[in-house]
Amino acid sequence: MSQVLSRRDVHFLLFEWLRVEELLDAPRYADHDRETLTAVLDLAQSLAQDNFQSANRVADREEPHLRPDGSVALPDEVDAALKALVETGLLAASHPADVGGMQLPFVVDRAAFAWLQAASPAISGYGLLSAAAANLLIAHGSPEQIERYAKPLMAGDTFGTMCLSEPQAGSSLGDIRSYAVPDGQGRYRLFGNKMWISGADHDLAGSITHLVLARVRGAPEGVKGLSLFIVPRDVRLENGETVRNDVAVAGLNHKMGQRGTVNAAFNFGEGAFTPDGAEGAIGYLIGEEGRGLSFMFTMMNEARIGVGTSAAAIGYTGFLHATDYARTRMQGRPASSRDPASAPVAIIEHPDVRRMLLIQKSYVEGALALNLYCARLVDEARCSGDPEKRENLTLLLDLLTPVAKSWPSEFCLQANSLAIQVYGGYGYTRDYPVEQFYRDNRLNAIHEGTNGIQAMDLLGRKVAMRDGRALEIFADRVRQSCARGRELGGDPGEHAEAVEAVLDDLLKLTAFLHSQNDMAGVLANAAPYLEAFGHLAIAWIWLEQIIVCDGKSDDFHEGKRAAARYFRLWELPRTRLAIERLGAMDRTFIETAPEWLSE
């Protein structure tokens, strides 16, 4: 059995629950069949097990480092794994056929990529960023930009980055200082500093395509003055010559986890290079000036779902490793048989170990399912010819995106912590991989917008957008699932009753909060709101899964029912305290003086 992901579960989620074969009836995907989809999953599984998994430990031990010439060195194993990925063509799996993509369903692409994220989140990060950058360019770039920059990204000839944060402006993008000046040749010269740039510099591809947020000199302050630029590391001039752009690594960030993904501080326009005889990094405007952040959200939202899937995948592989260890580690005896002369039993025989494994299962399988559900929403929107339906699908996806990013980042990290606990002292050593899984997963609550920022986005904007229309769409889908569960009775019926009760409470709470004039007080408790909303969403996803399991009694389906039962009985009730405190407009976090925290 694979310790990367469960192929049985991926099959269940795609073919039994999400019914991806139905997507093949749409003209967009009509050229594919089930055999094609299965072959893609086979290919991803092989790539994960044969190339990414072995390189993962090496990439963790041998961190990126700067060479004397200022370039970044990485282990050969990282290069080999990415070359294997490029050869498969999976970087272009879901991109449109008319620009050279395979035009596969996005949900299949995400499921395939989850194998790589589970095997090595750090190495897969290069591919994730490149595919998302290509999507942004296809959506907003000119035909020439698609040809010159998107297609090489899809082919793996170049890799991509997203350059947003700066030393003085982490997530506060309105405070960006990087600026751009038109050079009179239809180009811009960029100057400034960027920080926390993943995939920033390396020799893993022919070049790197940076997508950079900057303010054209004279543009308004704040986010409305930001524009988006293509800044290639190696720029082709009008005379056909390719030279190094004025982009330099200022230093590498040495991370707790995901060390195989280069992360750096960047300087644009410091004069380290002088392309076309002048200082300033040559950049090309995407679309119109002032629309940079709206364009960048195309990439950011895809990356956020990618982060959520990565968190689920890392949690999942930790769970599989812990389960395998628990089956083979002999220690102790059952409480009912303390005879010291009797043989020790596998630790999975101890109820507390099974408790820890079941908690992990409920988190990681629920989180992966939620993210694949979101990916299927993308496909439904792409295939729909009904503008209203397409808008509703987009609204639902917008609502779920902060949840799909943040909930797995929080609770699949807890799953990794429990995996270490299953191993006991061995889990806290580098002899086993579960300690690396924890370190790797810790990043996901931070990048692409911290969980706190996602919480404020959900409560402050997403649940209220279009006069609450997105929340209504979500509630309608949950109620439909609950109606199906009640019809079946048994576990689905009980689960449906519990889910609908929490849904009703959360809807009332949301309406109450948005009727208040104290938005600062409301948003101070946004994080507990996100957790409650996330628990409701995962409980709903588990209801969906056990409905599909109805009438099936093998070990796989019984395991699904056990995980759903645990989540309903032990996790879903956690929402009650959050809803109660939110409804009371608790001001503890606001009224706690900063001085009280330092003495």
C-alpha positions as CSV (number, residue, x, y, z in Angstrom):
1,M,0.0,0.0,0.0
2,S,1.3,3.5,-0.9
3,Q,2.3,5.7,2.0
4,V,2.0,8.8,-0.2
5,L,-1.7,8.9,-0.8
6,S,-4.5,6.3,-0.8
7,R,-5.3,5.4,-4.4
8,R,-8.5,3.8,-3.2
9,D,-9.6,7.0,-1.6
10,V,-8.7,9.2,-4.6
11,H,-10.7,6.8,-6.8
12,F,-13.6,7.1,-4.4
13,L,-13.6,10.9,-4.3
14,L,-13.3,11.3,-8.0
15,F,-15.3,8.5,-9.5
16,E,-17.8,7.5,-6.8
17,W,-18.5,10.9,-5.1
18,L,-17.7,13.7,-7.5
19,R,-18.6,11.6,-10.6
20,V,-15.9,13.2,-12.8
21,E,-16.9,11.0,-15.7
22,E,-20.0,13.2,-16.1
23,L,-17.7,16.1,-16.9
24,L,-16.6,14.3,-20.1
25,D,-20.1,14.9,-21.5
26,A,-19.3,18.6,-21.8
27,P,-17.7,19.7,-25.1
28,R,-14.6,21.0,-23.3
29,Y,-13.6,17.6,-22.1
30,A,-15.3,15.4,-24.7
31,D,-11.9,14.3,-26.2
32,H,-11.1,12.4,-22.9
33,D,-12.4,9.2,-21.5
34,R,-12.1,7.4,-18.2
35,E,-9.0,5.5,-19.3
36,T,-7.3,8.8,-20.0
37,L,-8.1,10.1,-16.5
38,T,-6.9,6.9,-14.9
39,A,-3.7,7.0,-16.9
40,V,-3.0,10.5,-15.6
41,L,-3.5,9.4,-12.0
42,D,-1.3,6.4,-12.6
43,L,1.4,8.7,-14.0
44,A,1.2,11.1,-11.1
45,Q,1.4,8.2,-8.6
46,S,4.4,6.7,-10.2
47,L,6.1,10.1,-10.5
48,A,5.4,10.8,-6.8
49,Q,6.7,7.4,-5.6
50,D,9.7,7.0,-7.9
51,N,11.0,10.6,-8.2
52,F,9.5,13.0,-5.7
53,Q,9.4,10.9,-2.5
54,S,13.1,10.0,-2.5
55,A,14.2,13.5,-3.4
56,N,12.1,15.0,-0.6
57,R,14.5,14.0,2.2
58,V,17.5,15.1,0.3
59,A,15.9,18.6,-0.4
60,D,15.2,18.9,3.3
61,R,18.8,18.0,4.4
62,E,20.6,20.0,1.7
63,E,19.2,23.5,1.8
64,P,19.5,25.9,-1.2
65,H,22.6,28.0,-0.9
66,L,24.2,30.9,-2.7
67,R,27.2,30.3,-4.9
68,P,30.0,32.9,-5.0
69,D,28.5,34.4,-8.2
70,G,25.2,35.1,-6.5
71,S,23.3,32.2,-8.1
72,V,21.4,29.6,-6.1
73,A,22.4,26.0,-5.9
74,L,20.1,23.1,-5.2
75,P,20.7,19.3,-4.9
76,D,20.8,17.3,-8.2
77,E,17.8,15.2,-6.9
78,V,15.5,18.3,-7.1
79,D,16.6,19.0,-10.6
80,A,16.0,15.3,-11.6
81,A,12.5,15.2,-10.0
82,L,11.4,18.4,-11.8
83,K,12.8,17.2,-15.1
84,A,10.8,14.0,-14.7
85,L,7.7,16.2,-14.0
86,V,8.3,18.3,-17.1
87,E,8.7,15.2,-19.3
88,T,5.2,14.0,-18.3
89,G,3.5,17.1,-19.6
90,L,1.5,17.4,-16.4
91,L,2.4,21.1,-16.0
92,A,-0.1,21.8,-18.8
93,A,-2.7,19.2,-17.7
94,S,-5.7,21.5,-17.3
95,H,-4.6,24.3,-19.6
96,P,-6.6,24.9,-22.8
97,A,-5.7,22.9,-25.8
98,D,-5.6,25.9,-28.1
99,V,-2.5,27.2,-26.2
100,G,-0.9,23.8,-26.0
101,G,-2.5,22.3,-22.9
102,M,-4.0,18.9,-22.3
103,Q,-7.4,20.4,-21.4
104,L,-8.1,17.8,-18.7
105,P,-10.7,18.5,-16.0
106,F,-9.2,20.7,-13.3
107,V,-10.3,18.3,-10.5
108,V,-8.3,15.5,-12.1
109,D,-5.3,17.8,-12.5
110,R,-5.6,18.7,-8.7
111,A,-5.9,15.1,-7.7
112,A,-2.9,14.1,-9.7
113,F,-0.9,17.0,-8.3
114,A,-1.9,16.1,-4.8
115,W,0.3,13.0,-5.2
116,L,3.3,15.2,-5.9
117,Q,2.4,17.5,-3.0
118,A,2.2,14.6,-0.6
119,A,5.5,13.2,-1.9
120,S,7.3,16.5,-1.8
121,P,5.5,19.8,-1.1
122,A,8.7,21.7,-1.6
123,I,9.6,20.3,-5.0
124,S,6.0,20.4,-6.3
125,G,5.9,24.1,-5.4
126,Y,7.8,25.0,-8.5
127,G,5.2,23.3,-10.7
128,L,2.3,24.8,-8.7
129,L,3.6,28.3,-9.2
130,S,4.4,27.8,-12.8
131,A,1.0,26.4,-13.7
132,A,-0.8,29.2,-11.8
133,A,1.4,31.8,-13.5
134,A,0.5,30.4,-16.9
135,N,-3.2,30.5,-16.1
136,L,-2.9,34.1,-15.1
137,L,-1.3,35.0,-18.4
138,I,-3.8,33.0,-20.4
139,A,-6.6,34.8,-18.6
140,H,-5.2,38.4,-18.8
141,G,-2.1,38.5,-21.0
142,S,-1.9,39.5,-24.7
143,P,-1.6,36.9,-27.4
144,E,2.1,37.8,-27.6
145,Q,2.6,37.4,-23.9
146,I,0.8,34.0,-23.9
147,E,3.1,32.8,-26.7
148,R,6.3,34.2,-25.2
149,Y,5.7,33.5,-21.5
150,A,2.7,31.3,-20.8
151,K,3.6,28.5,-23.2
152,P,7.2,28.1,-21.9
153,L,5.8,27.9,-18.4
154,M,3.4,25.1,-19.4
155,A,6.3,23.3,-21.2
156,G,8.6,23.6,-18.2
157,D,11.1,25.6,-20.2
158,T,10.8,28.3,-17.5
159,F,9.4,28.3,-14.0
160,G,7.2,31.1,-12.5
161,T,7.0,33.2,-9.3
162,M,4.6,35.6,-7.8
163,C,6.3,38.7,-6.3
164,L,4.0,40.5,-4.0
165,S,5.3,40.9,-0.5
166,E,8.0,43.4,0.5
167,P,10.1,43.8,3.7
168,Q,7.9,46.6,5.0
169,A,4.7,45.2,3.5
170,G,4.0,41.5,4.1
171,S,0.3,41.0,3.4
172,S,-0.4,44.7,3.5
173,L,-0.2,45.1,-0.3
174,G,-1.4,48.7,-0.3
175,D,2.0,49.6,1.2
176,I,4.0,48.2,-1.7
177,R,6.8,50.6,-2.6
178,S,8.2,49.0,-5.8
179,Y,7.7,51.2,-8.7
180,A,7.8,51.1,-12.5
181,V,8.8,53.8,-15.0
182,P,7.9,53.6,-18.7
183,D,11.1,53.5,-20.8
184,G,9.6,54.9,-24.0
185,Q,9.9,51.5,-25.9
186,G,6.6,50.0,-24.7
187,R,8.4,48.5,-21.7
188,Y,8.9,49.5,-18.1
189,R,11.9,49.7,-15.8
190,L,11.2,48.3,-12.3
191,F,12.9,49.3,-9.0
192,G,12.3,48.0,-5.5
193,N,12.6,45.1,-3.1
194,K,10.6,41.9,-2.7
195,M,10.6,39.4,0.1
196,W,9.5,35.8,0.7
197,I,9.6,35.0,-3.0
198,S,9.2,31.2,-3.5
199,G,11.1,29.8,-6.5
200,A,13.0,33.0,-6.6
201,D,16.2,31.9,-8.3
202,H,17.6,28.5,-9.4
203,D,19.1,26.6,-12.4
204,L,16.2,24.2,-12.7
205,A,14.9,25.7,-16.0
206,G,16.2,27.9,-18.8
207,S,14.8,31.0,-17.1
208,I,12.3,32.3,-14.5
209,T,9.2,34.4,-15.2
210,H,8.5,36.7,-12.3
211,L,5.0,38.2,-12.0
212,V,5.6,41.4,-10.1
213,L,3.2,43.9,-8.4
214,A,4.5,47.4,-8.6
215,R,3.2,51.0,-8.8
216,V,3.7,53.0,-12.0
217,R,5.4,56.2,-10.8
218,G,2.6,58.8,-10.2
219,A,-0.1,56.1,-9.6
220,P,-2.4,56.5,-6.6
221,E,-1.4,55.1,-3.3
222,G,-3.1,51.9,-2.0
223,V,-4.0,48.8,-3.9
224,K,-5.8,50.7,-6.6
225,G,-2.5,52.0,-7.9
226,L,-0.9,48.6,-8.4
227,S,-0.1,47.2,-11.8
228,L,1.2,43.8,-12.7
229,F,4.3,43.1,-14.8
230,I,6.1,40.2,-16.4
231,V,9.7,40.5,-15.4
232,P,11.8,37.7,-16.9
233,R,15.1,36.9,-15.2
234,D,16.6,36.5,-18.7
235,V,15.2,39.1,-21.0
236,R,15.2,38.9,-24.8
237,L,16.1,42.3,-26.4
238,E,14.8,43.6,-29.7
239,N,18.1,42.6,-31.5
240,G,17.4,39.0,-30.5
241,E,20.0,38.9,-27.8
242,T,19.1,37.4,-24.4
243,V,20.7,39.0,-21.4
244,R,20.4,38.9,-17.6
245,N,17.7,41.3,-16.4
246,D,18.4,43.7,-13.5
247,V,17.1,41.2,-10.9
248,A,19.4,40.0,-8.0
249,V,19.0,37.8,-5.0
250,A,19.7,39.8,-1.9
251,G,19.6,36.8,0.4
252,L,18.0,33.4,1.1
253,N,15.5,32.8,3.8
254,H,16.3,29.6,5.8
255,K,13.0,28.0,6.6
256,M,11.7,25.6,9.2
257,G,10.2,23.4,6.5
258,Q,9.7,23.1,2.7
259,R,13.4,23.9,2.4
260,G,13.7,22.5,-1.1
261,T,11.7,25.5,-2.4
262,V,14.1,28.4,-2.8
263,N,12.8,31.4,-0.8
264,A,14.6,34.7,-1.2
265,A,14.7,38.5,-0.8
266,F,14.9,40.1,-4.2
267,N,16.2,43.4,-5.5
268,F,14.9,44.9,-8.8
269,G,16.9,47.7,-10.4
270,E,19.8,47.8,-8.1
271,G,22.2,48.0,-11.0
272,A,23.7,44.5,-10.7
273,F,22.9,44.1,-14.4
274,T,22.2,46.7,-17.0
275,P,20.0,45.2,-19.7
276,D,20.0,47.4,-22.8
277,G,22.7,49.5,-21.2
278,A,20.6,50.9,-18.3
279,E,19.7,50.1,-14.7
280,G,16.2,48.9,-13.9
281,A,14.6,45.5,-14.4
282,I,12.8,45.4,-17.8
283,G,9.2,44.5,-17.3
284,Y,6.1,44.2,-19.5
285,L,2.7,45.4,-18.4
286,I,-0.1,42.9,-18.2
287,G,-3.4,44.5,-19.3
288,E,-4.0,48.0,-18.1
289,E,-2.3,50.0,-15.4
290,G,-4.0,49.9,-12.0
291,R,-5.5,46.5,-12.4
292,G,-2.6,44.5,-11.0
293,L,-4.2,43.2,-7.9
294,S,-7.4,42.0,-9.6
295,F,-5.3,40.2,-12.1
296,M,-3.0,38.7,-9.5
297,F,-6.1,37.3,-7.7
298,T,-6.4,34.8,-10.6
299,M,-3.1,33.3,-9.5
300,M,-3.6,33.9,-5.8
301,N,-6.9,32.1,-5.6
302,E,-5.5,29.1,-7.5
303,A,-2.5,29.1,-5.2
304,R,-4.7,29.2,-2.1
305,I,-6.6,26.1,-3.2
306,G,-3.2,24.6,-4.0
307,V,-2.0,25.4,-0.5
308,G,-5.1,23.8,1.0
309,T,-4.5,20.7,-1.1
310,S,-0.9,20.7,-0.1
311,A,-1.8,20.9,3.6
312,A,-4.3,18.0,3.2
313,A,-1.8,15.9,1.2
314,I,1.0,16.4,3.8
315,G,-1.4,15.5,6.6
316,Y,-2.5,12.5,4.5
317,T,0.9,11.1,4.0
318,G,1.7,11.5,7.7
319,F,-1.5,9.6,8.6
320,L,-0.6,6.7,6.2
321,H,3.0,6.5,7.6
322,A,1.6,6.6,11.2
323,T,-1.0,3.9,10.4
324,D,1.7,1.6,8.9
325,Y,4.0,2.2,11.8
326,A,1.2,1.4,14.3
327,R,0.5,-1.9,12.5
328,T,4.1,-3.0,12.8
329,R,5.3,-1.6,16.1
330,M,4.9,-4.2,18.8
331,Q,4.6,-2.7,22.3
332,G,2.4,-3.3,25.4
333,R,-0.5,-5.5,26.0
334,P,-4.3,-5.0,26.0
335,A,-5.9,-3.7,29.2
336,S,-7.8,-6.9,29.4
337,S,-4.6,-9.0,29.4
338,R,-1.7,-7.8,31.5
339,D,0.1,-11.1,31.7
340,P,3.8,-10.1,31.3
341,A,4.5,-13.5,29.8
342,S,2.2,-12.8,26.9
343,A,3.5,-11.4,23.6
344,P,3.3,-7.7,23.0
345,V,0.7,-6.5,20.5
346,A,0.9,-4.0,17.6
347,I,0.2,-0.6,19.0
348,I,-2.7,-0.2,16.7
349,E,-4.5,-2.6,19.0
350,H,-4.5,0.1,21.8
351,P,-7.7,2.3,21.7
352,D,-5.8,5.5,22.3
353,V,-3.6,4.9,19.2
354,R,-6.7,4.1,17.1
355,R,-8.2,7.4,18.5
356,M,-5.3,9.4,17.2
357,L,-5.4,7.6,13.8
358,L,-9.1,8.1,13.5
359,I,-8.8,11.9,14.3
360,Q,-6.1,12.1,11.6
361,K,-8.3,10.3,9.1
362,S,-11.3,12.5,9.7
363,Y,-9.1,15.6,9.2
364,V,-7.1,14.6,6.1
365,E,-9.8,12.8,4.2
366,G,-12.2,15.6,4.8
367,A,-9.7,18.2,3.8
368,L,-8.7,16.5,0.6
369,A,-12.3,16.0,-0.3
370,L,-13.2,19.7,0.3
371,N,-10.4,20.8,-2.0
372,L,-11.3,18.4,-4.8
373,Y,-14.9,19.6,-4.4
374,C,-13.7,23.2,-5.0
375,A,-11.7,22.0,-8.0
376,R,-14.8,20.4,-9.5
377,L,-16.6,23.8,-9.1
378,V,-14.0,25.2,-11.4
379,D,-14.8,22.6,-14.0
380,E,-18.6,23.1,-13.6
381,A,-18.1,26.8,-14.2
382,R,-15.9,26.3,-17.2
383,C,-18.4,23.9,-18.8
384,S,-21.6,25.8,-18.1
385,G,-23.2,27.8,-20.9
386,D,-25.7,29.4,-18.4
387,P,-24.3,32.8,-17.2
388,E,-26.4,32.7,-14.0
389,K,-25.2,29.2,-13.1
390,R,-21.6,30.1,-13.9
391,E,-21.9,33.2,-11.6
392,N,-23.4,31.1,-8.8
393,L,-20.6,28.5,-9.1
394,T,-18.0,31.3,-9.0
395,L,-19.6,32.9,-5.9
396,L,-19.6,29.5,-4.1
397,L,-16.0,28.9,-5.0
398,D,-15.1,32.4,-3.8
399,L,-16.8,31.7,-0.5
400,L,-15.1,28.4,0.0
401,T,-11.6,29.4,-1.0
402,P,-10.5,30.9,2.3
403,V,-11.9,27.8,4.1
404,A,-10.3,25.4,1.7
405,K,-7.0,27.1,2.2
406,S,-7.1,27.7,6.0
407,W,-8.9,24.8,7.5
408,P,-6.5,22.1,6.2
409,S,-3.6,24.3,7.1
410,E,-4.7,24.3,10.7
411,F,-6.2,20.9,11.2
412,C,-4.0,18.8,8.9
413,L,-1.1,20.2,10.8
414,Q,-2.7,18.8,13.9
415,A,-2.9,15.5,12.1
416,N,0.8,15.7,11.5
417,S,1.3,16.4,15.2
418,L,-0.7,13.3,16.1
419,A,1.3,11.2,13.6
420,I,4.5,12.1,15.6
421,Q,2.7,11.1,18.8
422,V,1.8,7.7,17.3
423,Y,5.5,7.1,16.8
424,G,6.3,8.3,20.3
425,G,10.0,9.2,20.8
426,Y,10.9,7.9,17.3
427,G,8.6,10.4,15.7
428,Y,10.5,13.3,17.2
429,T,13.8,12.2,15.5
430,R,15.0,12.6,12.0
431,D,15.1,8.8,11.6
432,Y,11.5,8.9,10.5
433,P,9.8,11.3,8.1
434,V,6.9,12.4,10.2
435,E,8.9,15.2,11.9
436,Q,9.6,16.7,8.4
437,F,5.9,16.4,7.5
438,Y,5.1,18.6,10.5
439,R,7.7,21.2,9.6
440,D,6.7,21.2,5.9
441,N,3.0,21.7,6.8
442,R,3.6,24.5,9.2
443,L,4.2,26.9,6.4
444,N,0.7,26.5,4.9
445,A,-1.0,28.5,7.6
446,I,1.3,31.4,6.7
447,H,1.8,31.8,2.9
448,E,-0.8,33.0,0.4
449,G,-2.4,35.0,3.1
450,T,-2.2,33.9,6.7
451,N,-5.1,32.1,8.3
452,G,-6.0,35.3,10.1
453,I,-6.3,37.2,6.9
454,Q,-8.4,34.5,5.3
455,A,-10.7,34.6,8.4
456,M,-11.2,38.4,8.0
457,D,-11.8,37.9,4.3
458,L,-14.4,35.2,5.0
459,L,-16.3,37.1,7.7
460,G,-15.8,40.6,6.6
461,R,-16.4,40.2,2.9
462,K,-17.2,36.7,1.5
463,V,-20.3,35.8,3.6
464,A,-21.8,39.2,2.8
465,M,-20.9,39.6,-0.9
466,R,-23.8,40.1,-3.2
467,D,-26.1,40.7,-0.2
468,G,-25.2,37.3,1.1
469,R,-25.9,35.4,-2.1
470,A,-22.8,33.2,-1.9
471,L,-23.8,32.1,1.6
472,E,-27.3,31.3,0.4
473,I,-25.9,29.1,-2.4
474,F,-23.7,27.3,0.2
475,A,-26.6,26.9,2.6
476,D,-28.8,25.5,-0.3
477,R,-26.3,22.9,-1.1
478,V,-25.8,21.9,2.5
479,R,-29.6,21.6,3.0
480,Q,-29.9,19.4,-0.2
481,S,-27.3,17.0,1.3
482,C,-29.1,17.0,4.6
483,A,-32.4,16.1,2.9
484,R,-30.7,13.2,1.2
485,G,-29.2,12.1,4.5
486,R,-32.5,12.2,6.3
487,E,-34.1,10.0,3.7
488,L,-31.5,7.3,4.2
489,G,-31.8,7.4,8.0
490,G,-29.2,5.7,10.2
491,D,-25.8,7.4,10.4
492,P,-26.5,9.7,7.4
493,G,-29.8,10.8,9.0
494,E,-28.1,11.6,12.4
495,H,-25.3,13.4,10.6
496,A,-27.7,15.4,8.6
497,E,-29.6,16.6,11.7
498,A,-26.4,17.7,13.4
499,V,-25.1,19.5,10.3
500,E,-28.3,21.3,9.7
501,A,-28.6,22.5,13.3
502,V,-25.1,24.0,13.1
503,L,-25.9,25.6,9.7
504,D,-29.0,27.3,11.1
505,D,-27.0,28.6,14.1
506,L,-24.2,29.9,11.8
507,L,-26.6,31.6,9.4
508,K,-28.3,33.4,12.3
509,L,-25.0,34.4,13.8
510,T,-23.7,35.7,10.4
511,A,-26.8,37.9,10.0
512,F,-26.5,39.2,13.5
513,L,-22.8,40.1,13.1
514,H,-23.4,42.0,9.9
515,S,-26.2,43.9,11.5
516,Q,-23.7,45.4,14.0
517,N,-22.1,48.8,13.6
518,D,-18.9,47.6,15.3
519,M,-17.0,45.9,12.5
520,A,-13.7,46.1,14.4
521,G,-15.4,44.1,17.2
522,V,-16.8,41.6,14.8
523,L,-13.5,41.0,12.9
524,A,-11.6,40.7,16.2
525,N,-13.2,37.2,16.4
526,A,-12.9,36.3,12.8
527,A,-10.6,33.4,13.4
528,P,-13.1,31.5,15.6
529,Y,-15.7,32.2,13.0
530,L,-13.5,30.6,10.3
531,E,-12.9,27.6,12.4
532,A,-16.6,27.1,13.0
533,F,-17.4,27.6,9.3
534,G,-14.7,25.2,8.4
535,H,-15.9,22.6,10.8
536,L,-19.4,22.9,9.3
537,A,-18.0,22.6,5.8
538,I,-16.0,19.5,6.6
539,A,-19.0,17.9,8.4
540,W,-21.0,18.6,5.3
541,I,-18.3,17.0,3.1
542,W,-18.3,14.0,5.4
543,L,-22.1,13.7,5.1
544,E,-21.7,13.7,1.3
545,Q,-19.2,10.9,1.6
546,I,-21.2,8.6,3.9
547,I,-24.3,9.1,1.6
548,V,-22.2,7.5,-1.1
549,C,-21.1,4.8,1.3
550,D,-24.7,3.8,2.1
551,G,-25.4,0.1,1.7
552,K,-21.6,-0.8,1.4
553,S,-20.0,-2.6,4.3
554,D,-16.4,-3.4,3.4
555,D,-13.5,-2.1,5.4
556,F,-13.0,1.0,3.2
557,H,-16.6,2.2,3.5
558,E,-16.8,1.3,7.2
559,G,-13.7,3.4,7.8
560,K,-15.4,6.3,6.1
561,R,-18.4,5.9,8.4
562,A,-16.2,5.7,11.5
563,A,-14.3,8.9,10.5
564,A,-17.6,10.8,9.8
565,R,-19.1,9.6,13.1
566,Y,-16.0,10.8,15.0
567,F,-16.2,14.2,13.3
568,R,-20.0,14.5,14.1
569,L,-19.7,13.5,17.7
570,W,-16.4,15.1,18.8
571,E,-15.5,17.8,16.3
572,L,-18.8,19.4,15.2
573,P,-19.8,20.3,18.8
574,R,-16.7,22.5,19.0
575,T,-18.6,25.1,16.9
576,R,-21.1,25.8,19.8
577,L,-18.6,27.7,22.0
578,A,-17.4,29.7,19.0
579,I,-20.9,30.6,17.9
580,E,-21.8,31.5,21.5
581,R,-18.8,33.8,22.0
582,L,-19.2,35.4,18.6
583,G,-22.9,36.1,19.3
584,A,-21.9,37.8,22.6
585,M,-19.6,40.1,20.7
586,D,-16.8,39.2,23.1
587,R,-14.2,42.0,23.1
588,T,-11.4,40.2,25.1
589,F,-8.9,40.5,22.2
590,I,-9.7,44.2,21.6
591,E,-9.6,45.1,25.3
592,T,-6.4,43.3,26.1
593,A,-3.8,46.1,26.2
594,P,-0.5,45.4,24.5
595,E,1.3,46.2,27.7
596,W,-0.4,43.3,29.5
597,L,1.2,40.8,27.2
598,S,4.8,41.8,27.9
599,E,4.9,41.7,31.7
